[in-house]
């Protein structure tokens, strides 16, 4: 394990070396530190230096550095490499990472690159699947054990083939079809073999060397299909504390392996996407993004929010006479709407998270609704009574106190209903519940909160102004 370094201080030294034209020393520094730190430094370099530094690195080490970047960053950094050079780098990368980079290229450029690569078959297979599913993030299976092996043969097989400790997530066992134990990645796509079990390294070490793997393996193991959403795969690994999960087809042929390190970036991307969607922003939005792009990704949602605000204003306008008769209503009505909006967003956030994590589904609607309605009722009673007491102490008007307390209670119930119903309705329509939920919940509590408060005030207006 390489010790972490102070990247900012090291980058300053690298800049000084590059100003002096010492590319070789810079490459030596990047080779000595962790690839994650090397990628950070490399990405921050001016483009003309990025390609110079990459040319000084062995292709295998350059691949390790590039794998620490996301797809868009990788494409930027490799711009200075020729097609044959880029093909050599991609041959050294994990197939899923190579597929991510190629997927960002134009079709004609990607086709030329694949023709130039020696290890293109595994990458082409991954490109057949959408990027956000298990098939798009899996790695080709390698060095699989066979069911008819003995424990002693399996141990010797591991010693011969497993050079990297990171390969030893789990030991999967393939069905024996009279073939020797070979690198599974070399099998043609139409010749994949069935996954029949899993054996732990501890069990293998403690077993009698003459005992067969069939006798000691566990045939009951978790798998996912190639079309499984990457978020579902991440939840599976988290729920069962797995380091990897095999990807199989309908006949249980082994297609690939998704390891936990393949999902770290996925989880970050999905969390970022959900956070942005709750704020009605595109996932393309980043700090210091071009102003034109920032406007393009944010303006549509702001326009939609403007529409809901105008609807709220229209509701308020219907009670212009009531507000004119008792002007304090204008000062108090934002309190009811704001508290309802806050409560609705609390319920909505819990719902979006629970749906995303698979803790609830559409069948749980009424159970969740009753729970949130109970919470909203208690919150509404507590804060409605408190607000009524404050208004009575402030204005000395018991009718107004009763009206605003009742309106507060009613809007908390509206908030509970909207916070549950909106995400569930979006999920039913096949839309990400995070997309637009916040805007719709806030609009509901604003519109109905204003209508409830001002409607009650209009009904009891004689008591208010008397």
N, C-alpha and C positions, 0 to 999 in steps of 0.2 A: 504494500500500500504506500503510495507516494504522499508525503506530508503536504498539507495545504500551504499555499504561499500568499503573500500580500500582493495581489494582482496589480493594484494601482501603482505601487512602488516599482514592481518589476516592469510594468508597461513603460514607465518613464525611462528606465534603463534601456529597454528595447528601442525606444524612440531615439535615444542618443546613439546607440550602436548603428541604427539604420541611417541616421544622418551622416555617419562616418563611412557608410557603405559596407559595414561588416555583417553581411547577410548570414554567413556561415555560423558566426557566434550566436546570432539570434535563433537560428534553427537548433543549435545545440542546447540553448536554454529551454526551448519548447519541448525538446525531447526528454529533458530531465524532470519536468514537472508533470502533474496530472493532466491528461487530455482535456478535462473540463476547464482547467485554468488556461491551457494552451489555446483552446478554442476561443475563450474570452479575449485573450490578447490578439489572436489572429484576426478576429472579426472587427476589432477596433482599429486595426491598421488601415492606412489608405490603400485603395484597391491596387495601386501599382506595386506595393510591397507585399500584398497578400500572395500573389502568384510567385514572386521571387522566393519567399519563405517556403511555400509549398514545394517548389522545385528542389529545395535543399533537404527535404524530409524524405526518407524511404516511403514508398507508396503505402505500405502497411501502417506506418505510424501516421501518415497524413490521413488515412481512412479513420483511424481511431480519433483523431482530432475533429474531423468533419462530422463524425457521428454524434458529437456533443452539441451540434447546432440543430436548429429546426430546419424544415425544408426550404423556406424562403432564404434563410441565412446561408445555407449550403450553396444554393444557386448563385448567390452574390459572390461568395468567396471563390468559387471554382471558375469564374468567368475568364481568368487568365490562362487556364489550362487548355491545351489542344484536345481534340476529340480522342486520339489514342491515349494521351496521358490521363484524361478523365476516365476512360474505360479501364485503365490499369488501376486507378484508385477505387473505382466501384467494384472491381473484382475482389478487392481486399475487404470491402465493407460487408456488414451483415445484410442479407438480401432485403429485409424489410426497410432498412435505412436507404439502401440503393434504390429501392422502388419508390420511396418517398421523394428522393431527389429527382429521379427520372419523371415522376408524375407531375413535377412542376415545369417541365420543359415543353416546348412546342412539339406537336406530334412527329413532324419530320425529323427534328433534332433527336428526339427520343428514339425513333426507329434506327437512325444511323448509329447512335450510341450502343444500342442493344446488339447490333450486328458486329460492332467492334469488340464487345465484351466476350471473354471466354466463359464466364459463369453467368450467362444471361438467362438460362432456363429457369432457375429458381426465382429470378426477378420477374420474368414474364408471367410466371404462375401467380405471383402476388398481385401483379397489375391487373389481373382478371377480376379482382375483387374490389369493391368500394374501399376507399381509404379509411373509413370510419367503422369498419367491421372487423371481426376476428381474422378473416382471411387476409385483410389488408395490412395487419400488423404482426402476423405470425412469422416465425422463422422456419426455414426448412428443417425437418427432423434429421438428426445425424446420430450415427453410432447407436442404433437400437439393438437391444438384446433379442434373442430368439427363445421361444418357449421350450425347445428341446435341449437347450444348453444346461449343463450342470452349473452349480454354484462356482466350482473351481474354474470352469471355462469362462464364465461370466467375469470373474475377477481378473483373469488374464486378458480378456477382451478390453476391460476398462483400462488396464495398465498400458495396453498397446495403443488405444485410441483417444483417451481423454487426457489431453495435455493441459487444458485450461480448467481450473477449478470451477469457473462459472458455468461450465457445461453440465456439472453434476447437480442440477436441480432435483430431478427425479429420474429413476431408471425405468423406462417404459419397455414393455415386452411385446414383441410382434409375433403374430402367428407363424409357425414354421410351415414352409411350403417346399421343403427339400432344398432350400437355398442356403448358402453359407452366410455367416454374420458379416454383413458389409455395411458400408456407409449408406444409410437410408436416403441421403440426399441425392445419391447417384441413380436412384430408381426413376424410370420415366414416370410422368404424371399419371399415365393410365395403368401403371403397374404398382400402385401403392398397396401396402399390405395392411391387414386388419390388426388393430390394437386389441390385445387380449388381456393385458394386466399391467401391474406396476409392482416393483419390488424396492424396498428401502435398502439403502447402503448398509445400514446396521444389520438388517436381516440377512443380507448377502454375506457379510463378514462372519456372522455367527453360525451360518448354516454349514452342514457337512459338505465338503467339497464335491462329494459324489451325488448330492441331492439335486434333483432337477428344478429348474425355475418354475415349472408348472406347479410343483408341490408347494413352493414357498411364496409365490406371487399372490397379489390381491387382485382379483378380477373385477371388483366393484370400484370403479374409479370415475371421477367427474370428468366430463368432456363437454365441449361446446361445438356448435356447427360453424362453418365458415362464414355464414351470414349473420351470426350473432353480433349485436351492436357492441362496440368497444366499451361502452359504459356498463353494459350487462356483464361483460367479461371481468371488468375491474371490480364490480360488486361481488362477483363469485369468488375471486381471489381474496378479497377483503373478508367476506363472510366466513370462509373456511380456512383462512390463514395459509393460503397456498403460495408457493413460489413460482409455479407455472401450471398451465392447464393445456392438455392436448386438444387440437382441432381435428375433427373427424367429419367424414361425409355420412350419408344415410346408412351406408353399409359398414360403418365403423372403420373405414380405411383411414390411416393416419395421414393427414395433410400437412400438419405443422405443429409448432409449439408456440404458445404465447407466454412469455416469462414476465415476471412482475416488473422488471426494469423496462420492458417495452411499454408499460402502462403508466409510468410516472409522468411522462410528458402528456399522455392522453388525459390523465386526471387534471393536470394543470390547465390544459386547453379547455376541457369541458367545464371546469369550475369558472374559468375566466368568461367563457361564453354565457354561462347562466347568470353570472353577476352583471355582465353587460346587458343581457336581455331584460333583467329586472329593472334596469335603468333605461330601457328602450334605446339601446345602442348596439351598433353592429360589432361583431367580433373582430372586425378589421381595425377598430379604433385603438390607437396606441398614443402614448405621450409623444409629442412633437411629430405626429403624422402630418403629411402635407395638408395645408389649410383646406384645399379643395376637397380632399378625401374626407377630412373631419366634418366639413359642412354636409357632404353627400350622405354620410352615415348617420348624422344626428338630426338633420333638418326634418326628414319625414315624420319622425316620432314627435318632434316638437310641434309640427303642424297638426298631428292627430290630437295631441294634448290641448292645443288651442281650440280645436273643435269641441272637446268635452267641456272646456272652461266656458265656451260660449253657451253651451246647453245649460250649465249651471247658472250663468247670468240670466238666461231666459226665464228660468224658474224663479229666480229672485225678483225679476221684473214684474212677475204676475202679482207680487205682494207689495208693489210700490206704495199703494195707499196705506197698507198696514204699517210699513216702515215710516211713512210720513207722519202717521198719527202717533207713533211712539218711536222716536229716533234711537232709543237705546237698543232696539232690536238689531240695528246695523252693527253695533259694537259687540253684541253677544253671539250673533249667529256663526261667526268663524270658529268660535270655541267648540260648538257642537260638531261642525263639519270636520275640523282638524282632529278632534279626538276619535271620531269615527274612522277617519282615514288612517290614523296610526294603528288603531285596533285591527282594521281590515288588512293592513300590510303585515302585521304580526301573524295573523291567521294564514294569509296567503303565502308568506315566506315558509312557514312550517309545512304547508301543503306542498309547495313546489319541491322542497327538499325531500319530503317523505316520498313523493312520487318518483323523484329522480333516483332515490336509493332503493326503490322497490319495496318500501315498508308498507305501502298501501296501494290499492288499485281501485278501479272504478266500482267494484262490488262493495267497497267499504264506505260509499258515499254517505248513507244514512247514519252509520255508526259515527263517522267523523263529524257529520253535521250536528248530531245531538250533542257530541262532546263540546264542539266549538260554540254551539248555541248556549250551552250551560255556562261556559266560561264567559261568553258575552253578556249573559243575563246578570251574573254576579258582578262583573266589571261595571256594567251599566247601572246597577243598583247602587254600588259603592260610590262611583264617581258622580252619578246623577244626584244622589242625596248630598254629597259634598258640594257640588256646584250650586244646587238649590239653596243650601245654607249660606254660601258665600254671596249669592245674588240677593238673598233676603237681608243679610247683614249690610250689604252695600246700598240697596235701593229701598228696602223696607216694603216691597210689594210681594205679598204671598202668592198672588195669581201668577205673576211672572216667574217666581221661583218654581212653582209647580209645573208650569209650561216647559221651562228649560230643563228641569230634571227629567220630565217624561220624555222630552225630545232626545236627551242624552241616552236614556235607556233604550229608546227605539232605534237610535242610530248604531248603538253597539250591537244590537241584534241584526241590523242590516249589514254591518261590517262582518259579523260572523258568517252570515249567509253568503255574502259576496266572496269572502276570503276562501270559502270552501268550494262554492259553485263555479267560480270563474276558472281556476286551474283544472278542475275536473272536466268542465265543458271543453276547454281547449284540448285536454288529453283525449276526450271522446272524439273530437274532430281531427285527431292526428296531428295536432300542433303542439310544439314544445310549450308546456305550461308556464315556463318562465317568460315567454314572449308575449308581452302586452298585458300580463296579469296585473302588474302594479298600476298601470294607467286605468284599466277597467275597474279595478276595485276602488281606487281613489275617486273616480268619476261617480261610481254608485253611491258612495258615502257622502260625497259633496251634494249631489243632486237630491237624493232622498233626505239627507240631513237638513238641507235648506227647506225643502218642501214640508217636512214634518214640523220643524220648529216654527216656521212662518205660518203654516196652516193652523196649528194649534193657537198661535198668537192671534190670528185673524178671528178664529171662532170665539176666543175669550176677550176680544179687543175692548169690549165695554168694561169688563173688569179691570183691564190694564190701564185704561185712561181715566177710569173713575176714581 
